[in-house]
Amino acid sequence: MKLAIARQRYNPFGGAERFVGGALTALSQHGQVDVTLLTRAWDEAAPTSTERHVEIVNPVYNRLPFGRVNRDRSFAKAVGDIIRSGRFDLVQAHERIPGCHIFRAGDGIHAAWLRHRQATLPKISGWWQTLDPYHAYTVEAERAMLLHTNLRAVICNSRMVADEVRQEYGVAEEKLHVIYNGVDLQRYSRQNLISNRQRIRSEFAISQDAPLILYVGSGYQRKGVALLLDAMKCDELRRTGAHLAIIGADKHLDRYKRLAERHQIADHVVFAGPQHDVAGWYGAADVFALPTQYDPCPNAALEALASGLPTLTSPTCGVAELITAPLAGAVVSPQDPAAMATALATLLEGALSQTHPGAAQEAARACVAHLSWETMSQQLQGLYAALAAR
């Protein structure tokens, strides 16, 4: 079976790209699916790269006016032409491309994200969001794709996303397939990563005995870094002596550093920036925090749980539905720093418990123990086979 996967942009540090790379590798190893990646650019030096078919689809577009809109529209049109050529049995889009056979909603539903975002924006910013041509185009393309007669399936990486697709656009339940992201359960295990603890803490001047909360993610505003810093200044969390390590890029990094200074917690916060490999940090930390405004199913949280880190997240994060045991994590509104501080203090207590050593780590790991890459590959192959037969 000839399958094409369309992903416009590639960032080797991105969660969606790690999914694409891992899925391509897993599917190609079975030999029953001939996979071609349709993309503007692919970095073969990236950690997830193995030999595979890559077709560069990089149409010229006008940067002015509305460069992002023109870029996305031109890529969608070029991939649409490929779909209509009939060269592939199935075309799976990771972008909003009307006419695709399968849409993987790895970034969630844009209309739902805008709704969540609108609720937290200042009035003037909310007004501008409604006029932003990029958001208008993306929602229009999303609607056209999800209501297109070609659409056979939507791959949702959480039940939360599946519910949003149905509620926002009325897509039939039989087209919605919840397939969680796969996790490399061998690589992301406490036993394999704990050896990094001393090295990383020494490198970043974090005491070996200090409780350490880890955040991983780019785009600090959406993922709640400011609110996490607000939680760090709360007395309940301060009393634990906890440190916070922030991994990832943001164009307003200096703004967050100044916020940590204003809160008088700068000596307990490490801004480590983007890392080529974050795995070692999971071994160095005790608890993971991602108080995001909206995240369909972030790989960083899945990797943290697999690494035995009790995880705090928000109700608008797909990983929340996987956290079923109190020791394994907590689900707290990102708009409530005090509640976040209480939850993090409790998670640290469980993670560092001398009475029940390892219990919290085992509970965290159990949340994702069923989400191996092999399981995800089998689910995807089953879906492709069913769609091809149909």
N, C-alpha and C positions, 0 to 999 in steps of 0.2 A: 504494500500500500504506500502511495506517495503522499506524504504529509508536508505541508509548508507551515512554518511558524513565522508570523510577521511581528517583529519588534523593532521599532524605529531607532531608538537611541540605545546605546550600550555604555554602561558605567560599571566597571569591574567590581565596584564596591556595593552596587545596588542589590537590594533583595530580589527584585523582579528578574534581574539579569542572572543572579545566582540560581533562581528557579529555572530559567531558560537553559542555562548551561548544564545544570544537573539533569533536567528532563531530557535534553538532547542526548546526553551521554547514556542515561539509563535506557532510553528507547532504542538507541542505535545498537547497544550491546545485544539486544534480543534478535536483531536482524529481520524482524517481521515488519518493521516500519522504516521506510526510506525517508529520512527527515532532511528537509532543506530549510535553512534560516534565511528569511527575507529581511534585510536590514540596511540602513544607510551606512553603517560602519560596524565592524566586529574586531575586537582586539584579541588576536590569536595568542598574545602573551598572557592573557588573563588566566587566573588559576583554574577556572572551570572549563577552559578550552581543550577539546580533543579533536581529532580529525572528524570533520563532518562537512556536508555540503553547505556552502554559504553563497548566497546570491546578493550582490550589492544592488540595492534599489535606492538610488540617490538622485531623484529628479531635481532640477533647478527650480527655485522658487524666489519670488520677490520678497525681499526683507522689509520693504516698506510699501504700503502701511501694514501694520498688524503681522509682523514677521512670524510669530508662533503659529498664528492661524493659517497663514499661507504654507508654512512648513508642513503642518499636520495634514492640511487638505491635499497638498501635492503628493505626499506619501500615500495617503488613503486612495487617491485616484490611481496611482501607479500600481498599487497592490490590487485594486479593483480590476484593472485591466488584466493582470495575471490570473485572477480568479476566473474571469470570463473566458480566458484562453483555454481553460480546461486541462492545463498541464498537470494539475494536482488533483488527487481524489478528494482531499480535504484541505482547507486552509484555515488555520487557527490564528486568530488575531489577538495580540496583546495590546492593541491600540483600538480606537473606535473607528472601525472600517466597515461601512455599510456593504452588505453582500457577502461577508465572510460566513463560513459554515459553522465555525465554533468561535466563541468569544471567551477568553479567559479573563475574568474580572479580577485580576491580581491587584489592581489599584483601587478596587471597589467601584462604586457607582458615583459618577461625578455629581449628579443631581443630589444624591444623598449627602455627599461631602459638603456641598455648598450650603445645604440646609443646616447641617451641624455647625459649620463655620459662621454662618449668618448670626446664629444665636449668641456668639461670643465676640463679635466685632463691634467696635464703636459705630455709632449711627452713620457717620460720614463714610466710613470704610464699607459698611454694609450697603449703603446707597451706591457706591462705586462698583461693588461686586456685581450688582444687578445690571450695570451698564458695560462691564468689561467684555470686549468682543471675543476674547479667548474663551471665557466661560460660556458665552452664548453659543459659540461654534461647537464646543465640546459637548454640551448638552444636546444640541441639535443632531450632531453626528451619532451620539450615543443612542438617542431615540430612533433615528433612522436605521441604525444597525440592529437594535433589539426588536424592532417591529418588521424587519425585512423578511421576505418569504424564504430567502436562502438559509436563514439561521436555523440550525438543527439542535444546537446545544450551547449552554452557558456553563463553563466550569467556574464554580465559586469556591474560593479557598476558605470559606467559613459559612456556617448556617446564617450568620448575620447578613452576609452579602446576598445569599440566596433570597432571604426575606425582603431585602431592599429592592432587588431586581423585580420581584413579583409585585411589591407594593407600588414602586415608582412607575413601572411600565406594563404591568399586567401580563408578564410572560408566563406561559403555562408551566405548571409545576413539573410536568414530565420533561421539559427542556432544561431544568435546573439540576446540576450534578455537583454535589459538594465533595470535592477532592482536596484535602488539606495538603499544604506544601510538605514535601519530604524533608527529613532531617538525617544527616549522617550520624547515626546513633553510635557508631564506633568512635569517630573523631571527637564528637561532642559528648564525652563522658567524663565524670569527675576524676576517675582513675587516670585518664590520659592527660588531663589538663592541670591537675593540681601541682604538677612539677614546675609550672610557670609562676606560681604564687610568689615565691621569694624573689625571683629575678625581676619581675615587673614592679613589685612594690619597692624594691631597692632603687630601680631606675627612676621612678617617679616620686621618690622620697615619701612613701606612704609606710607608716609603721607596720611591722609584720603582725602586730596584735590588734590593730585598729579594725573595727567592723567596716567593711567596704561595700557601698551600694554602687552598682554599675548601671550606666545608661549607654545605649548604643543606638545611633540614628542620626541622619542628616535632616535638616529642616527643623530647627529647634522650636519654632513657634507652634507648628502643628503638633509636634510630639511632646509639648508640655515642659520644656526645660525650665522656663521661667517659674512655673508653678512648682516644679521640683525643687528649685532653689528656695522658693518661699517655704516649702515644707522643711528644708534643711535648717532654716533659722528658728523653727518652733522649738520651744524648750524641751518637749518630750523627746524629740529626736536628738537634740544637742546633748542631752544627758547621756546618751549611749556612746558619745565620742565618735560617731560615725563619720567616715569620709565618703565623698562622692566622686566617682570618675566618669567624665563625660567624653564619649568617643564619637566622632563624627564631625562633619563639616557644616558650617553655616556662615553665610556672608556677613552676618551681624555678630560674629563671635565676640568682638570687643564690648558690645552692648551687654552681653551676658556676663562677661568678666567684671564689668563695672557693677552689675547688679549683685554679684557675689560679694564684692567689696562693700557695697552699701549695706548688705545684710550682715556684714562682719563675719563671713564664713569662708572668705577666700583661702585661708590657710587649711581648710578642710575640703576644698574642691580642686580637682585636677582636670584641666581641659587638655586632653591628649590629642585632639584633632582626629582626622581620618587615619585609619590604620589599614594596611594591606591585608592583615590577618588579625581578626579580633579574638580568635579562639583562646589565646593565652589569657586574655582578660577575664574570661569566664572562670578560669582556674584561680585567678587572683582575687576574685570578688566573693562576697557572701550572699548577696541579695541582688536581684535585678529589678529595675524600675523603668516603666515606659508609660507615663500618664498621658497618653496621646488623645488628642481631640477626635481623631478618626484614623483607624488603621485596619484594613480588612483581615490580615493575618500575618503580621511581621515576622520574617525569618529570625530576626535577632531574638525575639521573645521565645520562639520555638527552640532555638539553639541554647538559650539560657536555661530553659527548663530541662532540656536533654543533659545539660552540664550540671544539673543538680542545684540550680539556683532558684529558690523561692521567688516568685515574680509578682510584682505589683503592676496592674494595668487598669484600664478604664472600661466602662460598660460599652463604649463605642470602639472597642478593639475586638477583632474576631477571636483572639487567643483567650479572651475572658471565658468563652464557653467551654474551654478545655480544663480550666482550673476548678476542680471539683472538691478538693480537700483543703481545709483551712491551713494546714502546714505548707501546702504547695504554693500558696500565693494569696493575693487579695485583689478585689475589684472595687475601685474607689473612684468617685467623680473627680476628674482633673481640675474642677473648679473649687475643690475643697482641700487646700493645703494642710489644714489642721488634721483632717481625717486621714490624709495621706501620711502625715508624720506619725500618727498613731499606728497606722497599719505597717509602716516600714519598721518602726521600733519593735512591733510584735513579731514581724517576720525575722528580724535580726536575732531576736531572743530565741526563736525556734531554731534558726540556722546554726547558732553558736551554743545550743543547749549541751550541757555536760551530762544531764540526766538521761536524755534520749539522743545520743550522738548519731548523726547520719539519718535520723528519721525524716527531717524536713527535706534533705537532699533526695532521699528515695521517693518521697511523695511528689516532689517536683518532676523528677525523671519519669514517674509513672504516668504523668499527664500526657506525655508525647511518645511513650514507648511503642505505640502502635503506628507511628508515622514515619516509617523507614522510607528511603528512596525506592526500595524494591516494591513496597506496598503501593506507593504512588504510581510507579511505572505500570504495575499490573492493572490498577484502576484506569489509568489513561488508555492502555492498550485495549482493555475491555470496552471502553467507551468508543474508541475509534473503530474497533471491529464491528460493534453494533451499528454504528452510524453508516459504515461502508456497506454493510449487508442490507441496511434499510434502503 
